[in-house]
């Protein structure tokens, strides 16, 4: 009776190991598909942010240029008004009745000339700023156009890769969920935790050349024997990965072809 119970337990552990390894094989295929996409999604996101930033910059600079041009127009008109005032005051100088009126008009003419000088100074500053900002706008627009072209190209590459792999990835995701549902939550959670802490996403690895298939550290002979027996769930003492006999899944097993 005890021998039968032990046989059932051993068979159950072997089944768990097989299910975990099958899940790993499926998830590794999903990882490979995502590796093909590589950094493209991040590159596309970065380019989208860059394009949006450049567009905002160009719009802001364009608004600043419009404001400067309005100020140029205002100062140009002001200079015309000051000059018109001077002509008016000069005409009045010939009609004054005393020195006091003459001096008052002379002061007004001097004041208008000072206003003209100040306006012309501001006008030069505005025109210099317009010239400087126009160069910046031109460079920003060129950069904006180039970034848009890069974004269009990267998006096209990403869309093409997604179109090629989308169906396969969806099918594998369903297979992964199905495989995970057949394993107890405790093991699935442990599997996911190990996957999250490894660069290559391998949580279940076969023994290769007497070593862990994940970190390649040598495994003691007795532990190798235990792994081949498929009667214990054993983890690598160096990397924490679950180790399995490479022959635990036969070539006929459908899940390995998912």
Order of alpha helices (4+ residues) and beta strands (2+ residues): alpha-alpha-alpha-alpha-beta-beta-alpha-beta-beta
